[in-house]
């Protein structure tokens, strides 16, 4: 499996494997759509046997010593039961079992506590948690994992992937995607593209002088707060570099964003939390 980009991570795991220092649990973190899952599957391929049969099994997620858990909804104890059964059994073919948990931020506290025990007890097993929002993971679980930070893809890497997937190259969408090939593919949908542009327009109005934009767009991203806050941080940094924000204002707004993320992770009301964020930004603008 060929992976575009992430050379630092490739080099790290090459050294880890060469020295026999592979840990039993990792957290792959970084914005969505940049290749964390593909990287995890590529690593699984190296560990389970890099041959045609294994490659085909991994592509089909059918290898008996590989378990991939992925969901767009909350994962409670009931939902992770098959995973726990997988961990309880010995490997069937390879010398190691590999479990990949995608969208790990969707694990409930109860599920995380159960998996916490698993990360302490399971032998001959590699567990990879993949998340675009590691703040959603319990500190106790986070502390058991070796964190690997994945950066967005470069423009050249994005263009290479776009060409390999036979997609049309659009410079505006390339900019909006901010290094995420998954996001680029979603932006090809005109409706989603319009939503993202409206979101960016509103976020810019938050820190610029003048009338505040239509905040109703934030409701469209209630289930995609990782996207919302990634865009906001990117726009804020650009505004600071362009002299539109003072360093003090940048720090105040960044702190407010982090507070908001934590509040949402703790299950507080989305509307109220976002209203509080907008109020804090208005205060920062006047400081």
N, C-alpha and C positions, 0 to 999 in steps of 0.2 A: 504494500500500500504506500503510494507516494504522497508525501506531505509537503505542501508548499509553505515556506516560511518556517518560523519557530526554530531557527538554527541553534539558538542558545539552549533550548530545551532538548533538542536532539543531541547536542554535545554533552549535556549533563547526564542524560540517561545512558549514552554510550559509555561514559566513564563509570557510572554506577554498575552497569552490567558487566563491564570488563573487570571491575574490582570485586564483583560478587557482593555488592553493598546495597542491593535492592531492599527497600523497606517494605512493610506489609500494608501500609495505608498512605495514600496521597490525596491531596486536594488540588485539582486543576481549576484555577480560577481566572476569570477574565471575562470580557463582554461576550455576549452570545454571538454565535455565527462565525467565530474566527478559527475554528478547527480543533477545539479541545477534545471533542468526542472522537474525531478522526485520529487524532494523535494517540488517544488512549487505545483505540482499536489497533493502531499500528504497533504500539508497544506490546499489546496482547499477541499479535502475530509473531513478533520476535521471540516471545517467551514460550508460545505453544508449538512452535515449529514453522519456520518460514519456508513452506513448500506449497505447491499448487493446491493440494487437498485442503490444507489448513487455511490458506488464503480464501478459498471458496467457502469454507465453513464459517469463517469470521465475517465475510461479506454478507452471508445469509443469517448470521447470528445463530448458527446451529451447532457450533462446536460444543461438545458435552462438558468441557471444562471452562466454558465462558458463560457468564450470566450478565445480561444487560438489562437494567431497570430504567425505564424512561416514562415520564408522564407529564401531562400538562395540567393535572389537578393534584390536590394534596395527597401525600403518601403517608398513610397511617400504619399502625402495627399490622392491621389486616392485609394491607396492600404489599407490605414487604415480607409477608410470611413465606412466599416461594423463594425469595432471596435467602432467608434464614435457613430454609431447608437445604438449599444449595451449599451454603457454607458449612452445614453440619456433616455433609458427606465428603468422602475422600475423592480426589481427582480420579478420573476414569482412564485417561490416556496419557496426559502430560504429567510432569512432576509438580505442577502448580495449578491451582484454580484461580481464575480471574473474575472479579465482579466489578462492573462499571455501573455507577449510579449517576445517571444524567439528571440535570435539573434538581440537584440535591437540596436546593433552597426550599423545595416543596415538601420535604420531610417534616412531619409534625414533631413536636418535642418528644412525644412518647416513642415514636419510631427512631428518633435519633438516640434516645437513651438505650434502646434495645440494640442498636447498631454499635453504640459505644462499647457495650460488653463484648460484641463480636470482634471488634478491632483489637481487643485485649486477649481474646482466647483462641482465635483461629490460627492454625498452623498451615504452612505450605499454601498460603493464599494471598493474593494481592487484591486490595480493594481500592478503587479509584472513585473518589467523589468529584463530580463536575458541577461547578456552580458559577453563575453570573453575579451572585450576591452572597458572598461568604458570611456576611453579617447575620444571615438567617440561620447559620449553624451555631449550635450551643458551644459556648467557650470550652466546655469539657471535651467535646468531640473535636473541635478545632485544634486543641492542644495535642491530640493524638495523631494528627495528620501532618505530613510534610507538605507545605504549600508550594505549589509551582505556579508562578505568575505568567500568564500568557498575554502577550501584547497584541494589539490590533495588527493586521497585515499592512505592509507598506503598499504604496500605490503601485509599484512595479509587480509585487506579488499578487495584488488584486487583479491587475490587468492580465497577468499570466493565467490566473484561475478563470477569469471571465472568458478568455480565449479558449481554454481547455474545455469549458462547458458550453461552448458555442453560443454564448450570450452576446447581445448587442452592447457595445461599449458606449456608455453615456457619462460624460465628464461630470455633469451635475449630480447624477445618482452616485457616482464614485465618491464625490465629496460628501454627500449626505450619509453614505454607508459607513464612513469613518473607519475603514479597515476591517469591515465585517462582510465576508462574501455571502453569508446567510441573509444579512440585512439588505445587501444589494439585490439579491434575488427577490426578496419580499417587495422592495421598492419598484420592481417592474410592474407590480399591480398599481394601477392608477389611483384607486381609492386609498390604499395605504400610503402611497406617495403624497397624496394631498393632505392626509392626516399628519404625516411627519413634517411637512412644510409648514402647516398651520401651527404645530407644536413649537417648532423652532422660532416662528414669528412671535408667538406669545412669550416664549422664554426670553427672547431678546428684549421685548417690551418690559419685562420685569426689572431689568437693571438699567435700561436707558431712561432718560428724562422724557416726560410726555405722558400721554394717555396709556393706561394699562390695556393690553389686548384682551380678547375674549377668553376667559379662563375655562369655559366649558370644554375646551379641547382636552383639558387634563383628564376628564372623565373617560375619554377614549383610550387612555393609557393606564387605566386603573390596574389592569392585569399585566402591565409591562413597565413597572416602575424602574427596572434596571435600564431600559432604553431611555426613559424620561431623564433620569439623573445623569446618565452618561452624556447625553446631549447637552444638558445644562452645564455640567462641568467643562465640557469642551468649549462651549460658547463663552463661558465666564473667563476661561484662560485666554481666549482670543481677545475678548474685550479688554482684559488687563494689559495684554501685550500691545494693544492699539491705543492705550491711554484712556479708555472709556471708564475704567474703574481704578480706584486707588487700591494699594495693597491691603489697607485696613478693611475696605469694603469687600474685597475678594475673600479675605479670611473670615469675615463675619457671615457672608453668604454661604461659604463652604461649610462652616460650622453648622449653620441652619439646615443645610441639605443633609449633613450626616445625622443630625438630631431627628430629622424627618424620616430618614431611612430606618433608623432604629425604632422609631415609634410605629412605623408600618409593620416592621418585623414582629413587634410585640402585639400586633393585632389591633392597634388603635384605629378609630374611625378614619377612613381615607379622606373624606371631605373636610373634616375638622382639622386633620393634620396638615393638609395642603393649604387650607385657609391660613393656618398659623404660619406656614412657610412663607406665603405671599406677604403677610403682615411683617414678618421679620426682615424680608428683603426690602420692603418699603422703608423700614427704619434704617437699614444699612445705606440706602440710596441717599437719605437725608443727613447721614453722619459726615 
